[in-house]
Amino acid sequence: MFYREAGQFKTSYDKDQAVFPIMQDRWFIVAVILAAYFVVPFVADEYWLQAVIIPFLILALAAIGLNILTGYAGQVSLGTGAFMAIGAYACYKLTTNIPDLNIVVAFLISGLMAAAVGIVFGIPSLRIKGFYLAVATLAAQFFVLWLFNKVGWFYNDNPSGTITAPPRELFGVTITGPRATAEARYFVSLTFLVIGAVVAKNLVRGRLGRSWMAIRDMDIAAEIIGIRPLQTKLMAFAVSSFYCGVAGALYIFCWLGSAETEAFDLLQVSFPVLFMIIIGGLGSIIGSIMGAAFITVMPIFLTNFPPMIGIHMATDLQKHIEEIIFGGMIVFFLIAEPHGFARLWQIGKEKLRRWPFPY
């Protein structure tokens, strides 16, 4: 078979500990990235870019952030929508009050503001964990959205209560606002996802990532061997909130264009992102991306598949059946493989490496 590592010798520890030690994996990732940059924007039409691919890229970035906190550090959070809202509203205030500020810098500063708030809400993690920590982050979800909805300063006292992304350019190309093309917004979202995934992968493989996993597996033992629980947990909240904040800024500026606080609601964002990392695989960067693809694409497939085979039904009935099938598929995948798509991907690669010998 083509997936063999025979003859690929590792002559140093650095090569042996590489992110992709097998040459085929490296070429596969390079091929996927090249296809994403040079094939997808020229093949997909505006509907697919705007309605499917761009939200998938943005939610995948948010899923990576939540997976860092929940999958690697073991801290349960239901406040993803709140941290995304912080990033979105912060970016809106920055771009409207400082028109000359570079839009990429605005995205990054918005992530830092979300990280600061994440640290504040992460302080209770030193004393509580599990279900009680989830309730604490749920309180953050309700409080942040209530604050943005009630205080007019956050949305510049707009009578409609919405925030609208102003037009901004990057290298002479308009990437936000009504004049921005779907291709331009796609490239921005894709670049942030690729860079974010690479940085996250290296973070979790380093000293900080090992500290997160030690806290996740047994916090008392981790403290005994010298890992500081408070700093480690707060760092996990900060990094996770930074990713979610940047994703929230992209959520408004590169996808919706204009939205109210309901766009970051618990059922609209927080739960779907949580489902993404559960289905994709806790403690896996590629699993976060796979889970985001499943959650984003599957409802669209279930909506369009019945008419393709000649089944026509009322819209409300079709929506209810779609939710039933979608929920059933989630339960099935969790029963069939609790570790998500990332584990299935790993098993598939192991079988290819050992084929035709038994696994």
Contacts in CASP RR format, 6 or more apart in sequence:
PFRMAT RR
TARGET T0000
AUTHOR 0000-0000-0000
METHOD contacts of the structure
MODEL  1
MFYREAGQFKTSYDKDQAVFPIMQDRWFIVAVILAAYFVVPFVADEYWLQ
AVIIPFLILALAAIGLNILTGYAGQVSLGTGAFMAIGAYACYKLTTNIPD
LNIVVAFLISGLMAAAVGIVFGIPSLRIKGFYLAVATLAAQFFVLWLFNK
VGWFYNDNPSGTITAPPRELFGVTITGPRATAEARYFVSLTFLVIGAVVA
KNLVRGRLGRSWMAIRDMDIAAEIIGIRPLQTKLMAFAVSSFYCGVAGAL
YIFCWLGSAETEAFDLLQVSFPVLFMIIIGGLGSIIGSIMGAAFITVMPI
FLTNFPPMIGIHMATDLQKHIEEIIFGGMIVFFLIAEPHGFARLWQIGKE
KLRRWPFPY
1 352 0 8 1.000
1 355 0 8 1.000
2 24 0 8 1.000
3 22 0 8 1.000
3 24 0 8 1.000
3 349 0 8 1.000
3 352 0 8 1.000
3 353 0 8 1.000
4 24 0 8 1.000
4 353 0 8 1.000
5 21 0 8 1.000
5 22 0 8 1.000
5 23 0 8 1.000
5 24 0 8 1.000
5 353 0 8 1.000
8 21 0 8 1.000
8 22 0 8 1.000
8 23 0 8 1.000
10 16 0 8 1.000
10 21 0 8 1.000
15 21 0 8 1.000
17 205 0 8 1.000
19 201 0 8 1.000
19 202 0 8 1.000
19 205 0 8 1.000
20 26 0 8 1.000
20 29 0 8 1.000
25 349 0 8 1.000
33 194 0 8 1.000
36 190 0 8 1.000
36 194 0 8 1.000
37 187 0 8 1.000
37 190 0 8 1.000
40 53 0 8 1.000
40 186 0 8 1.000
41 49 0 8 1.000
41 183 0 8 1.000
41 186 0 8 1.000
41 187 0 8 1.000
44 53 0 8 1.000
46 182 0 8 1.000
49 182 0 8 1.000
49 183 0 8 1.000
49 185 0 8 1.000
49 186 0 8 1.000
50 182 0 8 1.000
50 255 0 8 1.000
51 300 0 8 1.000
52 296 0 8 1.000
52 297 0 8 1.000
52 300 0 8 1.000
53 186 0 8 1.000
54 182 0 8 1.000
54 185 0 8 1.000
54 186 0 8 1.000
54 189 0 8 1.000
54 254 0 8 1.000
54 255 0 8 1.000
55 255 0 8 1.000
55 296 0 8 1.000
56 292 0 8 1.000
56 293 0 8 1.000
56 296 0 8 1.000
56 297 0 8 1.000
57 186 0 8 1.000
57 189 0 8 1.000
57 190 0 8 1.000
57 192 0 8 1.000
57 193 0 8 1.000
58 189 0 8 1.000
58 193 0 8 1.000
58 247 0 8 1.000
58 248 0 8 1.000
58 250 0 8 1.000
58 251 0 8 1.000
58 254 0 8 1.000
58 255 0 8 1.000
59 247 0 8 1.000
59 272 0 8 1.000
59 273 0 8 1.000
59 276 0 8 1.000
59 292 0 8 1.000
59 295 0 8 1.000
59 296 0 8 1.000
60 193 0 8 1.000
60 276 0 8 1.000
60 288 0 8 1.000
60 289 0 8 1.000
60 291 0 8 1.000
60 292 0 8 1.000
60 293 0 8 1.000
61 189 0 8 1.000
61 192 0 8 1.000
61 193 0 8 1.000
61 196 0 8 1.000
61 243 0 8 1.000
61 246 0 8 1.000
61 247 0 8 1.000
61 250 0 8 1.000
62 80 0 8 1.000
62 84 0 8 1.000
62 243 0 8 1.000
62 244 0 8 1.000
62 245 0 8 1.000
62 247 0 8 1.000
62 248 0 8 1.000
62 251 0 8 1.000
62 269 0 8 1.000
62 273 0 8 1.000
63 273 0 8 1.000
63 276 0 8 1.000
63 277 0 8 1.000
63 288 0 8 1.000
63 289 0 8 1.000
63 291 0 8 1.000
63 292 0 8 1.000
64 196 0 8 1.000
64 197 0 8 1.000
64 200 0 8 1.000
64 243 0 8 1.000
64 285 0 8 1.000
64 288 0 8 1.000
64 289 0 8 1.000
65 200 0 8 1.000
65 239 0 8 1.000
65 240 0 8 1.000
65 242 0 8 1.000
65 243 0 8 1.000
65 244 0 8 1.000
65 247 0 8 1.000
65 288 0 8 1.000
66 77 0 8 1.000
66 80 0 8 1.000
66 240 0 8 1.000
66 243 0 8 1.000
66 244 0 8 1.000
66 273 0 8 1.000
66 274 0 8 1.000
66 276 0 8 1.000
66 277 0 8 1.000
66 288 0 8 1.000
67 277 0 8 1.000
67 281 0 8 1.000
67 282 0 8 1.000
67 283 0 8 1.000
67 284 0 8 1.000
67 285 0 8 1.000
67 287 0 8 1.000
67 288 0 8 1.000
68 200 0 8 1.000
68 203 0 8 1.000
68 204 0 8 1.000
68 212 0 8 1.000
68 236 0 8 1.000
68 239 0 8 1.000
68 240 0 8 1.000
68 243 0 8 1.000
69 75 0 8 1.000
69 77 0 8 1.000
69 236 0 8 1.000
69 237 0 8 1.000
69 239 0 8 1.000
69 240 0 8 1.000
70 76 0 8 1.000
70 77 0 8 1.000
70 274 0 8 1.000
70 277 0 8 1.000
70 282 0 8 1.000
71 216 0 8 1.000
71 277 0 8 1.000
71 282 0 8 1.000
71 283 0 8 1.000
72 204 0 8 1.000
72 209 0 8 1.000
72 212 0 8 1.000
72 213 0 8 1.000
72 216 0 8 1.000
72 236 0 8 1.000
72 283 0 8 1.000
73 212 0 8 1.000
73 213 0 8 1.000
73 215 0 8 1.000
73 216 0 8 1.000
73 232 0 8 1.000
73 233 0 8 1.000
73 236 0 8 1.000
73 240 0 8 1.000
74 212 0 8 1.000
74 215 0 8 1.000
74 216 0 8 1.000
74 236 0 8 1.000
75 122 0 8 1.000
75 125 0 8 1.000
75 129 0 8 1.000
75 133 0 8 1.000
75 233 0 8 1.000
75 236 0 8 1.000
75 237 0 8 1.000
76 129 0 8 1.000
76 130 0 8 1.000
76 131 0 8 1.000
76 133 0 8 1.000
76 134 0 8 1.000
76 137 0 8 1.000
77 133 0 8 1.000
77 134 0 8 1.000
77 137 0 8 1.000
77 240 0 8 1.000
78 134 0 8 1.000
78 137 0 8 1.000
78 138 0 8 1.000
78 141 0 8 1.000
78 266 0 8 1.000
78 270 0 8 1.000
78 271 0 8 1.000
78 274 0 8 1.000
79 137 0 8 1.000
79 138 0 8 1.000
79 140 0 8 1.000
79 141 0 8 1.000
79 266 0 8 1.000
79 270 0 8 1.000
80 244 0 8 1.000
80 269 0 8 1.000
80 270 0 8 1.000
80 273 0 8 1.000
80 274 0 8 1.000
81 141 0 8 1.000
81 244 0 8 1.000
81 264 0 8 1.000
81 265 0 8 1.000
81 266 0 8 1.000
81 269 0 8 1.000
81 270 0 8 1.000
81 273 0 8 1.000
82 137 0 8 1.000
82 140 0 8 1.000
82 141 0 8 1.000
82 143 0 8 1.000
82 144 0 8 1.000
82 145 0 8 1.000
82 264 0 8 1.000
82 270 0 8 1.000
83 114 0 8 1.000
83 117 0 8 1.000
83 118 0 8 1.000
83 140 0 8 1.000
83 144 0 8 1.000
83 240 0 8 1.000
83 241 0 8 1.000
83 244 0 8 1.000
83 245 0 8 1.000
83 248 0 8 1.000
84 114 0 8 1.000
84 244 0 8 1.000
84 245 0 8 1.000
84 247 0 8 1.000
84 248 0 8 1.000
84 251 0 8 1.000
84 264 0 8 1.000
84 269 0 8 1.000
85 144 0 8 1.000
85 145 0 8 1.000
85 148 0 8 1.000
85 248 0 8 1.000
85 261 0 8 1.000
85 264 0 8 1.000
86 110 0 8 1.000
86 111 0 8 1.000
86 113 0 8 1.000
86 114 0 8 1.000
86 117 0 8 1.000
86 144 0 8 1.000
86 241 0 8 1.000
86 245 0 8 1.000
87 110 0 8 1.000
87 111 0 8 1.000
87 113 0 8 1.000
87 114 0 8 1.000
87 244 0 8 1.000
87 245 0 8 1.000
87 246 0 8 1.000
87 248 0 8 1.000
87 249 0 8 1.000
88 110 0 8 1.000
88 163 0 8 1.000
88 245 0 8 1.000
88 248 0 8 1.000
88 249 0 8 1.000
88 251 0 8 1.000
88 252 0 8 1.000
88 253 0 8 1.000
88 259 0 8 1.000
88 264 0 8 1.000
89 148 0 8 1.000
89 154 0 8 1.000
89 155 0 8 1.000
89 163 0 8 1.000
90 109 0 8 1.000
90 110 0 8 1.000
90 111 0 8 1.000
90 113 0 8 1.000
90 114 0 8 1.000
90 245 0 8 1.000
90 249 0 8 1.000
91 106 0 8 1.000
91 107 0 8 1.000
91 109 0 8 1.000
91 110 0 8 1.000
91 248 0 8 1.000
91 249 0 8 1.000
91 252 0 8 1.000
91 253 0 8 1.000
92 154 0 8 1.000
92 155 0 8 1.000
92 156 0 8 1.000
92 163 0 8 1.000
92 164 0 8 1.000
92 165 0 8 1.000
92 252 0 8 1.000
93 154 0 8 1.000
93 156 0 8 1.000
94 101 0 8 1.000
94 106 0 8 1.000
94 109 0 8 1.000
94 110 0 8 1.000
95 101 0 8 1.000
95 103 0 8 1.000
95 106 0 8 1.000
95 165 0 8 1.000
95 166 0 8 1.000
95 168 0 8 1.000
95 176 0 8 1.000
95 253 0 8 1.000
96 156 0 8 1.000
96 166 0 8 1.000
98 106 0 8 1.000
99 166 0 8 1.000
102 170 0 8 1.000
103 168 0 8 1.000
103 169 0 8 1.000
103 170 0 8 1.000
103 175 0 8 1.000
103 176 0 8 1.000
103 253 0 8 1.000
104 170 0 8 1.000
106 168 0 8 1.000
106 249 0 8 1.000
107 192 0 8 1.000
107 246 0 8 1.000
107 249 0 8 1.000
107 250 0 8 1.000
107 253 0 8 1.000
108 246 0 8 1.000
110 245 0 8 1.000
110 246 0 8 1.000
110 248 0 8 1.000
110 249 0 8 1.000
111 241 0 8 1.000
111 242 0 8 1.000
111 243 0 8 1.000
111 244 0 8 1.000
111 245 0 8 1.000
111 246 0 8 1.000
111 249 0 8 1.000
112 242 0 8 1.000
113 245 0 8 1.000
114 241 0 8 1.000
114 242 0 8 1.000
114 244 0 8 1.000
114 245 0 8 1.000
114 246 0 8 1.000
115 237 0 8 1.000
115 238 0 8 1.000
115 239 0 8 1.000
115 241 0 8 1.000
115 242 0 8 1.000
115 245 0 8 1.000
116 238 0 8 1.000
117 140 0 8 1.000
117 144 0 8 1.000
117 241 0 8 1.000
118 140 0 8 1.000
118 237 0 8 1.000
118 238 0 8 1.000
118 240 0 8 1.000
118 241 0 8 1.000
119 234 0 8 1.000
119 237 0 8 1.000
119 238 0 8 1.000
119 241 0 8 1.000
121 136 0 8 1.000
121 137 0 8 1.000
121 140 0 8 1.000
121 237 0 8 1.000
122 136 0 8 1.000
122 137 0 8 1.000
122 233 0 8 1.000
122 234 0 8 1.000
122 237 0 8 1.000
123 234 0 8 1.000
124 133 0 8 1.000
124 136 0 8 1.000
125 133 0 8 1.000
125 136 0 8 1.000
125 233 0 8 1.000
125 234 0 8 1.000
125 237 0 8 1.000
126 229 0 8 1.000
126 230 0 8 1.000
126 233 0 8 1.000
128 136 0 8 1.000
129 219 0 8 1.000
138 266 0 8 1.000
141 266 0 8 1.000
141 270 0 8 1.000
145 261 0 8 1.000
145 264 0 8 1.000
145 265 0 8 1.000
147 154 0 8 1.000
148 154 0 8 1.000
148 155 0 8 1.000
148 261 0 8 1.000
149 161 0 8 1.000
149 260 0 8 1.000
149 261 0 8 1.000
152 158 0 8 1.000
152 161 0 8 1.000
154 163 0 8 1.000
155 161 0 8 1.000
155 162 0 8 1.000
155 163 0 8 1.000
156 163 0 8 1.000
158 164 0 8 1.000
160 260 0 8 1.000
161 260 0 8 1.000
162 258 0 8 1.000
162 259 0 8 1.000
162 260 0 8 1.000
163 252 0 8 1.000
163 258 0 8 1.000
163 259 0 8 1.000
163 260 0 8 1.000
164 177 0 8 1.000
164 257 0 8 1.000
164 258 0 8 1.000
165 176 0 8 1.000
165 177 0 8 1.000
165 252 0 8 1.000
165 253 0 8 1.000
165 257 0 8 1.000
165 258 0 8 1.000
166 176 0 8 1.000
166 177 0 8 1.000
167 174 0 8 1.000
167 176 0 8 1.000
167 177 0 8 1.000
167 178 0 8 1.000
167 179 0 8 1.000
167 180 0 8 1.000
168 174 0 8 1.000
168 175 0 8 1.000
168 176 0 8 1.000
168 177 0 8 1.000
168 253 0 8 1.000
169 175 0 8 1.000
170 188 0 8 1.000
173 184 0 8 1.000
174 180 0 8 1.000
174 181 0 8 1.000
174 184 0 8 1.000
175 184 0 8 1.000
175 185 0 8 1.000
175 187 0 8 1.000
175 188 0 8 1.000
175 253 0 8 1.000
175 254 0 8 1.000
176 185 0 8 1.000
176 253 0 8 1.000
176 254 0 8 1.000
176 257 0 8 1.000
177 253 0 8 1.000
177 257 0 8 1.000
178 257 0 8 1.000
180 254 0 8 1.000
185 254 0 8 1.000
185 255 0 8 1.000
188 250 0 8 1.000
188 254 0 8 1.000
189 250 0 8 1.000
189 254 0 8 1.000
189 255 0 8 1.000
192 246 0 8 1.000
192 250 0 8 1.000
193 289 0 8 1.000
196 243 0 8 1.000
197 285 0 8 1.000
197 289 0 8 1.000
200 243 0 8 1.000
200 285 0 8 1.000
201 285 0 8 1.000
203 209 0 8 1.000
203 239 0 8 1.000
204 212 0 8 1.000
204 213 0 8 1.000
204 283 0 8 1.000
204 285 0 8 1.000
208 232 0 8 1.000
208 235 0 8 1.000
211 222 0 8 1.000
211 227 0 8 1.000
211 232 0 8 1.000
212 232 0 8 1.000
212 235 0 8 1.000
212 236 0 8 1.000
214 221 0 8 1.000
214 222 0 8 1.000
214 225 0 8 1.000
214 227 0 8 1.000
215 222 0 8 1.000
215 227 0 8 1.000
215 229 0 8 1.000
215 232 0 8 1.000
215 233 0 8 1.000
215 236 0 8 1.000
219 229 0 8 1.000
222 229 0 8 1.000
222 232 0 8 1.000
223 229 0 8 1.000
248 264 0 8 1.000
251 259 0 8 1.000
251 263 0 8 1.000
251 264 0 8 1.000
252 258 0 8 1.000
252 259 0 8 1.000
252 263 0 8 1.000
256 263 0 8 1.000
262 268 0 8 1.000
263 269 0 8 1.000
272 295 0 8 1.000
275 291 0 8 1.000
275 295 0 8 1.000
275 330 0 8 1.000
276 288 0 8 1.000
276 291 0 8 1.000
276 292 0 8 1.000
276 294 0 8 1.000
276 295 0 8 1.000
277 283 0 8 1.000
277 287 0 8 1.000
277 288 0 8 1.000
277 291 0 8 1.000
278 334 0 8 1.000
278 340 0 8 1.000
279 290 0 8 1.000
279 291 0 8 1.000
279 294 0 8 1.000
279 295 0 8 1.000
279 330 0 8 1.000
279 333 0 8 1.000
279 334 0 8 1.000
279 340 0 8 1.000
279 341 0 8 1.000
280 287 0 8 1.000
280 288 0 8 1.000
280 290 0 8 1.000
280 291 0 8 1.000
280 294 0 8 1.000
280 340 0 8 1.000
280 341 0 8 1.000
280 342 0 8 1.000
281 287 0 8 1.000
281 288 0 8 1.000
281 290 0 8 1.000
281 291 0 8 1.000
281 339 0 8 1.000
281 340 0 8 1.000
281 341 0 8 1.000
281 342 0 8 1.000
281 343 0 8 1.000
282 339 0 8 1.000
283 342 0 8 1.000
284 342 0 8 1.000
286 342 0 8 1.000
286 345 0 8 1.000
287 340 0 8 1.000
287 341 0 8 1.000
287 342 0 8 1.000
287 345 0 8 1.000
290 341 0 8 1.000
290 342 0 8 1.000
290 345 0 8 1.000
291 341 0 8 1.000
294 341 0 8 1.000
298 326 0 8 1.000
298 329 0 8 1.000
299 322 0 8 1.000
299 326 0 8 1.000
302 321 0 8 1.000
302 322 0 8 1.000
302 325 0 8 1.000
302 326 0 8 1.000
303 318 0 8 1.000
303 319 0 8 1.000
303 322 0 8 1.000
306 312 0 8 1.000
306 313 0 8 1.000
306 318 0 8 1.000
313 321 0 8 1.000
333 340 0 8 1.000
333 341 0 8 1.000
334 340 0 8 1.000
337 343 0 8 1.000
337 344 0 8 1.000
350 359 0 8 1.000
351 359 0 8 1.000
END
